[in-house]
Amino acid sequence: MATKSSIKYLRSHRKVIDANYAQASTMRMAGYRNIGFVLKDLYNRVELKEKKETTNGDAEGAIGYFIGRTAIDPTFYFEYEVDIEGRLENIFWIDSVGQMDYKAFGDVLVFDSTYNTNEYHKPLVVLAGVKNDFGTIIFGSALLSEETTEAYDWILGTLVKANGGKKPISVITDGDKSMRRAIEHVLPNARHGLCTFHLKRNADTGTNKYSMFTSMFAKFMKKAIPMEEFEEGWHAVVASCGLDGNGWVKKMYAKRSLWAETLLRECFFCWNEKYSVV
């Protein structure tokens, strides 16, 4: 019932499939006027295709770069995974300096996935540590397709494999649940601690910047005191600040074994200014 000029507005013609895209490509020299689709839909399909081709090209370029690095740095290590369509899914890399640093200072691993500002919007995981002078060092890095337990399992397993089987004693994270499960799977004997830098920042948000509480919270993270004193002090400050019913405060108390120095003092974490209150 539709006229020739209105066919392109029908619901059945609003999706540009691969066959349509191929047709449009072959007609590029003749123009797009008579292909039977709204130009906006076609442009969106073309843009998606070109973006995918660019991403795949960049992935191939990255792998080529890493292969070239092995010629300069024979111990440079990288590994990657592809999906069922052969597209790059995850990639991990660590150079010789990172391997030497991990051998010397890899007892503590900082598992940081807060860097999501790259142009592909992919999680960049930085595997860091702390030197003997309390400076931060980078062991290796990984770029993921998504933040899942399986992806984190792969990263941790690859890190351990790249370093001769050496596993960290302690791991610091921002509290991500997928990370926690991956640590339990791959590093079951490692002690897990929460990054106090993130905790202090979250305390402001969780308590609406209640300065009295955040100040005391920082002290509880830093100072090892007898357990009884910690319990009494915690409940006292929560009550005095009127935060008994605060959901974030309750959650932090339930997780106190992951951040309170009173409960972590027998574990080696080697906190520094970025990852602790010191």
C-alpha positions in Angstrom: 0.0 0.0 0.0 3.0 2.3 0.5 4.2 4.5 -2.3 7.8 4.0 -3.5 8.9 7.2 -1.8 7.4 6.2 1.6 8.7 2.6 1.7 11.8 3.7 3.6 9.7 5.0 6.5 8.1 1.6 7.2 9.1 -0.2 10.4 10.4 -3.1 8.4 12.8 -0.8 6.6 14.2 1.0 9.6 16.9 -1.6 10.4 19.9 -1.7 8.1 21.3 -5.3 8.0 24.6 -6.4 6.6 23.0 -7.2 3.2 21.6 -3.6 3.0 24.9 -2.2 4.1 26.7 -4.2 1.3 24.1 -2.9 -1.2 24.7 0.7 -0.1 28.4 0.3 -0.3 28.3 -0.9 -3.9 26.0 2.0 -4.8 28.2 4.6 -3.1 29.5 5.9 -6.4 26.0 6.1 -7.8 24.6 7.9 -4.7 22.3 6.8 -1.8 19.1 8.4 -3.1 17.3 5.3 -4.3 18.4 2.6 -1.7 15.1 2.6 0.1 16.2 3.7 3.6 16.2 6.9 5.7 19.7 8.4 5.3 20.0 8.8 9.0 19.6 5.0 9.6 22.1 4.3 6.9 24.6 6.8 8.3 24.3 5.2 11.8 25.0 1.8 10.3 28.0 3.0 8.4 29.3 4.8 11.4 29.0 1.7 13.6 30.8 -0.4 11.0 33.6 2.1 10.6 34.0 2.4 14.4 34.2 -1.4 14.7 36.8 -1.5 11.9 38.8 1.3 13.6 38.7 -0.5 16.9 39.8 -3.8 15.4 42.6 -2.0 13.5 43.8 -0.3 16.8 43.7 -3.7 18.5 45.9 -5.2 15.8 48.2 -2.2 16.0 48.5 -2.7 19.8 49.3 -6.4 19.4 51.8 -5.5 16.7 53.4 -3.0 19.0 53.7 -5.6 21.8 55.3 -8.1 19.4 57.8 -5.4 18.5 58.5 -4.7 22.1 59.6 -8.3 22.6 62.4 -7.7 20.1 63.8 -4.8 22.2 62.9 -6.3 25.6 63.0 -10.1 25.3 61.4 -10.6 28.7 58.4 -8.3 27.8 55.3 -10.4 28.4 51.8 -10.0 27.0 48.8 -12.2 26.5 45.4 -11.6 25.1 42.0 -13.2 24.6 39.6 -12.9 21.6 35.9 -13.5 21.5 34.1 -16.1 19.3 34.2 -13.6 16.4 37.9 -13.2 16.7 37.8 -9.7 18.1 40.1 -8.6 20.9 38.5 -9.1 24.3 41.2 -8.7 27.0 44.9 -7.9 26.8 47.5 -7.9 29.6 51.1 -6.7 29.5 54.1 -6.4 31.8 57.7 -5.3 30.9 61.0 -6.4 32.3 61.0 -3.5 34.9 57.6 -4.5 36.1 58.7 -8.1 36.5 61.7 -7.1 38.5 59.6 -4.8 40.7 57.1 -7.6 41.2 59.8 -10.0 42.2 61.1 -7.6 44.8 57.8 -5.9 46.0 55.0 -8.1 44.7 54.0 -9.3 48.2 51.4 -6.5 48.1 49.3 -6.0 45.0 47.1 -3.0 44.4 44.2 -4.0 42.0 43.0 -0.7 40.6 40.3 -0.6 37.9 39.2 3.1 38.3 40.7 4.2 35.0 37.8 4.2 32.5 38.5 7.4 30.6 40.1 6.0 27.5 38.4 6.6 24.1 37.1 3.0 23.9 35.4 3.2 27.3 37.1 0.0 28.3 38.2 -0.7 31.9 41.9 -0.2 32.2 43.2 -2.2 35.2 46.5 -1.1 36.7 48.4 -3.6 38.8 50.5 -1.6 41.2 52.5 -2.0 44.4 54.5 -0.1 47.0 58.3 0.2 47.1 60.5 0.1 50.2 60.5 4.0 50.2 56.6 3.9 50.1 56.5 5.1 46.5 53.9 3.6 44.1 55.2 1.4 41.3 53.4 -0.2 38.3 53.8 -3.9 37.8 51.6 -4.4 34.7 48.3 -3.3 33.1 45.3 -4.9 31.4 42.6 -3.6 29.1 39.3 -5.5 29.5 36.1 -5.7 27.5 34.0 -5.7 30.7 34.5 -5.9 34.4 33.4 -9.5 35.3 34.7 -12.1 37.7 35.9 -14.1 34.8 37.9 -11.2 33.4 39.5 -10.5 36.7 40.2 -14.3 37.2 42.1 -14.1 33.9 44.1 -11.0 34.8 45.3 -12.4 38.2 46.1 -15.8 36.7 48.0 -14.2 33.9 50.0 -12.0 36.3 51.0 -15.0 38.4 52.0 -17.0 35.3 54.0 -14.1 33.9 56.0 -13.9 37.1 56.9 -17.6 37.6 54.0 -18.5 39.8 54.7 -15.8 42.5 51.5 -14.8 44.3 51.0 -11.7 46.5 50.4 -12.0 50.2 47.9 -9.2 50.3 45.7 -7.5 47.8 44.2 -4.0 48.0 41.1 -3.2 46.0 38.3 -0.6 45.8 35.8 -3.2 47.1 34.4 -4.3 43.7 32.5 -7.6 44.2 33.8 -9.2 41.0 37.4 -8.4 42.1 36.7 -10.0 45.5 35.4 -13.2 44.0 38.4 -13.3 41.6 40.8 -13.0 44.5 39.0 -15.9 46.3 39.3 -18.0 43.1 42.9 -17.3 42.1 44.6 -16.1 45.4 42.7 -17.9 48.1 45.4 -17.4 50.7 45.9 -13.7 50.1 44.6 -11.2 52.6 42.2 -8.7 51.1 42.1 -5.1 52.2 40.1 -2.1 51.0 41.8 1.0 49.6 41.4 3.6 52.3 41.9 6.4 49.8 38.6 5.4 48.3 37.0 4.7 51.7 37.8 8.3 52.9 36.3 9.7 49.7 33.2 7.5 50.0 32.8 8.4 53.7 32.1 12.0 52.7 29.4 10.9 50.3 28.0 8.2 52.5 27.6 10.5 55.5 27.0 13.9 53.7 30.5 15.1 54.7 29.9 14.7 58.5 33.4 15.9 59.5 33.3 14.5 63.0 32.6 11.0 61.7 35.0 11.1 58.8 37.8 12.2 61.1 37.2 9.4 63.5 36.7 6.9 60.6 40.2 7.9 59.3 41.7 7.2 62.8 40.0 3.8 63.0 41.6 3.0 59.6 45.0 4.1 60.7 45.4 3.2 64.3 45.7 -0.3 65.8 43.9 -0.3 69.1 42.5 -3.2 71.3 39.4 -4.7 69.8 37.2 -3.8 72.8 38.3 -0.2 72.5 37.6 -0.2 68.8 34.1 -1.5 69.3 33.3 1.0 72.0 34.8 3.9 70.1 32.9 3.0 66.9 29.5 2.7 68.5 30.1 5.9 70.5 31.0 8.0 67.5 28.2 6.6 65.4 25.7 7.4 68.1 27.0 10.9 68.8 26.8 11.7 65.1 23.3 10.3 64.8 24.3 7.8 62.1 22.9 4.7 63.7 20.5 4.2 60.8 22.9 5.2 58.1 23.2 2.4 55.5 26.7 3.2 54.4 27.9 3.3 58.0 26.3 -0.1 58.7 27.9 -1.6 55.6 31.4 -0.3 56.6 31.0 -1.8 60.1 30.1 -5.1 58.6 33.3 -4.9 56.4 35.5 -3.7 59.3 37.9 -6.7 58.8 38.8 -5.2 55.4 39.9 -1.7 56.6 40.3 -1.4 60.4 43.9 -1.5 61.4 42.9 -3.2 64.6 41.9 -6.2 62.5 44.7 -5.9 59.9 47.7 -5.2 62.0 49.0 -8.8 61.7 48.8 -8.6 57.9 51.5 -7.1 55.7 50.0 -4.3 53.5 52.8 -1.7 53.3 50.3 1.2 52.9 51.4 4.5 51.3 49.7 7.9 50.9 47.7 6.9 47.8 46.3 3.7 49.3 46.1 4.5 53.0 45.6 7.3 55.5 49.3 7.4 56.4 
